[in-house]
Structures are given as C-alpha cells and as structure tokens.
C-alpha cells in the first residue's frame, strides 16, 4: 500500500479535527445563551422593581409626592435581585398626558457592569434597561 493510500485511509485524529472546527462556534453559542440569560434576569428584575415602586407610589397625592415615594422605596428597600445594583437605578414618575387618571413609573438601569459585556459572544442588547409600570388612580 502506498504512502498516500495509507494517509487517506487513516482515521486517527478525525474526532479531534472535527472538534477543533466546531468548538469555537459551540462555545460562542453557549456564552451567548449565558449572556442573554443574565440580561433577561436583570431585565425581569428591573420590571419587578418598577411594578413595586408603582404600587408604593400610588399612595402619593401629587406627581412630586409619588416620585418621592417611589425613589425612597428603592433607596430603603432590601432589593435582593441578582445582577442588580440599586445605585444604578434611575426612577421617574410622570402623570400620563393622555389619561389624567393614571401615572407611569419608569425605571432605567445602567447594566454596563454586568459580566455579559465581557463575554465574547454574538450581538447583545443595549446596556440601558428601561422598564415601565402604569398605575390607574382612584381604583377601577
């Protein structure tokens, strides 16, 4: 058997070669899934914080008082969400212009310190997470 025929029929190392070709894409996909999981967890936590702040702010009689209540809720509460640093939260409470019987609490979170931005992965969402919660005044 000639040297060329022996090389062509030799299957030693084929799995290592296939792994070397596929592994970078596989790990890139895994890191992206981890990154999006962290981001979605932080995004959900920001939405929950917005809803809790809105429930707290409903006791306020004016827009200023509602904003004060929502801000103090975030500062004094024991927020125990993974990946959320409450000093990076920005709260805004505004009356709804189109409907004076409701107001909206907006929470903006700067997620630039999340570990996902250091991962080598596919495209990731914006570093600023912005969520809303709208409350109707005066009951039903």
SULJOHU-V470001 format. One record per helix or strand of 3 or more residues. SS is the DSSP state (hx for helix, st for strand). FROM is the first residue (numbers start at 1). TO is the last residue. If there is no record, write none. Layout:
# SULJOHU-V470001
SS:FROM:TO
SS:FROM:TO
This chain:
# SULJOHU-V470001
hx:3:9
hx:14:57
hx:63:76
hx:86:88
st:89:95
st:102:110
hx:115:118
st:128:136
